[in-house]
Amino acid sequence: MKVAFCFPGQGSLEEGMGRDVAEAFPAARDVYRIGSEATGLDLEELCFSTPLDQLVDTEVQQPALVATSLAILAAMRERGLEPDVVVGHSVGEFAALAAAGSLETGTAIGLVRERGLAMAEAARQRPGAMAAILGLADEEVEKLCRRIVGVWPANYNCPGQVVVSGEHEAVEECCAEAAGLGARRAVMLKVSGAFHSPLVARAADRLRPAVDRVKISEPLAPFMSTVTAKIEPAQRVAALLIDQLTGPVRFTQAATELIRSGATTFVEVGPGNVLSGLVKRIDRGVKTMSVNSLEGLERAQEALAR
């Protein structure tokens, strides 16, 4: 049984996320302390007690999500649970790299805080929109994006679910065209910018110096990039963390490649269960589980011990 640990991206918010795990595992609480020192945020207060509507801002949400994923991971490690390979969706790649030993915990959360600030600033300077196109083949959505100026594929989440990103009018036109082609739904997303598109190139420019300053070690568990859908070595990671800001998240392709190479179990580590659902839509034959609470951790330990 080859086990892939998956780390969720923006949008996988839960009120009180990580609190029960942190109360049970000092190592998990330490992650929040380390992350708070690295970011200047009170991550325990944000994750444990703050209403969801006050967590949605990109610059706050991203470090809160990654800290919670790494806190849950710390608890899992105390129970002897380790991955054979790691993968992350967008900002979840920072958690995946920390899980693989390529980034220190504080470094990863600190970089994510800078990433969130950079993305929020870029969105203010050049506003845009994102929309999920459901029920069309990926190739059909790609054709629309090639034909409509100012919109690009942003997330390949699973077959028949592609998020597009770009200028407001271009995204709206893409949604209308998709509906005409038979899309089941085209849903505008509640986001502040056109993330994973060239419109946020300024975010990449701002983040690059911060990434260049940190040490990136060779992964102890193979790191599957959702930029390239390939296992990537340490020397490529810095460039990929910048490229992912303006390029699409290829989660469908990355998960498919992991399955092809022998991954039979996908464990989602962090808030929500979005990635577990996506993996099941990619291949119903694989086993998935979500570890987003103390109860989820107990279930995962029982399942993975067999």
C-alpha positions, -999 to 999 in steps of 0.1 A, spaced: 0 0 0 17 32 -12 3 62 7 1 98 -6 -4 126 19 -24 155 2 -25 190 15 -54 213 7 -54 247 -7 -74 279 -3 -111 275 4 -108 244 27 -117 265 57 -134 252 89 -143 271 120 -122 260 149 -99 241 126 -72 221 144 -83 230 179 -92 194 191 -59 181 177 -38 209 193 -55 202 226 -46 166 225 -11 168 210 15 193 223 35 189 191 5 202 171 2 232 194 39 239 189 32 243 151 8 271 158 33 287 181 61 284 156 39 297 128 27 327 149 63 337 155 71 334 118 41 354 106 33 379 134 -2 365 135 -20 348 164 -27 316 146 -43 298 175 -68 327 179 -74 327 141 -79 290 137 -96 281 169 -119 310 177 -123 333 147 -156 332 127 -151 320 91 -161 353 76 -131 369 92 -107 342 78 -115 345 41 -89 372 33 -61 356 13 -33 369 35 -48 354 66 -64 323 52 -33 309 36 -11 308 67 -40 296 89 -46 267 65 -10 256 62 -4 259 99 -34 236 106 -23 211 80 12 209 96 -3 208 131 -24 178 121 7 163 104 27 166 137 -1 147 155 -1 120 128 37 116 131 33 111 169 11 82 160 37 68 136 20 78 103 43 88 75 38 94 37 54 75 9 49 106 -13 34 141 -8 13 165 -30 -3 198 -23 -30 218 -41 -17 254 -47 -7 268 -13 -9 233 0 24 227 -18 42 246 10 27 221 36 37 192 14 73 205 12 74 209 50 60 174 53 87 161 30 114 178 51 123 203 23 112 233 43 113 239 81 78 244 96 84 281 105 99 288 71 70 272 53 43 292 72 63 324 70 66 320 32 29 314 30 22 346 49 43 365 24 27 347 -5 -8 356 8 2 393 11 18 393 -23 -14 377 -39 -37 401 -21 -17 431 -32 -15 419 -68 -53 414 -69 -58 449 -56 -36 463 -83 -50 442 -111 -85 429 -102 -98 398 -119 -122 368 -114 -123 330 -113 -150 305 -122 -155 268 -120 -166 251 -152 -184 218 -144 -193 191 -168 -172 200 -198 -141 180 -210 -109 197 -200 -100 201 -237 -132 220 -244 -124 245 -216 -88 248 -229 -102 257 -264 -124 284 -249 -95 299 -230 -74 299 -262 -103 317 -281 -113 342 -255 -86 369 -248 -79 374 -211 -89 341 -195 -68 310 -187 -72 275 -171 -63 279 -134 -71 246 -117 -75 212 -132 -93 197 -101 -107 165 -116 -121 154 -150 -149 177 -158 -140 203 -133 -117 231 -144 -114 265 -128 -107 294 -151 -91 327 -142 -87 361 -158 -103 395 -165 -139 398 -153 -155 402 -187 -134 374 -202 -143 350 -174 -180 359 -177 -178 353 -215 -161 319 -209 -189 309 -185 -216 319 -210 -198 300 -239 -193 270 -216 -230 269 -209 -237 270 -246 -214 240 -251 -234 219 -225 -215 226 -193 -236 214 -163 -227 246 -143 -204 276 -146 -200 291 -111 -182 324 -103 -160 320 -73 -158 343 -43 -121 353 -47 -104 386 -47 -83 381 -78 -74 362 -109 -51 337 -92 -30 312 -112 -31 335 -142 -7 361 -157 -27 389 -141 -10 382 -107 25 383 -121 34 410 -96 28 385 -68 55 363 -83 79 392 -84 73 400 -48 75 364 -35 107 355 -54 132 372 -31 116 356 0 118 321 -17 154 327 -28 165 334 7 154 301 23 171 268 23 152 240 4 165 205 13 161 174 -7 127 158 0 128 128 23 95 117 8 91 123 -30 74 156 -37 48 155 -66 45 190 -81 11 202 -92 28 226 -115 45 199 -136 27 167 -125 62 152 -119 83 142 -89 106 171 -85 140 175 -67 150 202 -43 169 223 -69 137 228 -89 114 237 -60 121 274 -57 113 281 -93 82 260 -91 69 279 -61 70 311 -81 57 295 -113 26 282 -95 13 317 -88 7 324 -125 4 289 -138 -24 263 -135 -27 238 -107 -26 204 -124 -41 184 -96 -59 160 -119 -26 152 -138 -6 149 -106 -30 126 -88 -33 105 -120 5 101 -122 7 91 -85 -19 64 -91 -1 52 -122 31 49 -101 14 29 -74 -3 51 -49 -34 33 -36 -43 55 -6 -47 92 -5 -48 108 30 -59 145 30 -41 162 59 -57 195 69 -91 213 70 -121 200 49 -123 171 26 -121 187 -9 -91 168 -21 -105 134 -10 -136 141 -31 -115 151 -61 -93 120 -59 -124 98 -59 -136 115 -91 -102 110 -107 -102 73 -98 -129 56 -78 -106 26 -72 -83 43 -48 -88 46 -11 -92 81 4 -95 95 39 -96 130 55 -77 138 86 -92 171 97 -99 163 133 -90 141 162 -117 116 151 -103 116 116 -68 109 130 -81 79 149 -98 65 118 -67 70 97 -44 53 123 -68 23 123 -70 21 85 -33 26 78 -22 1 105 -38 -28 86 
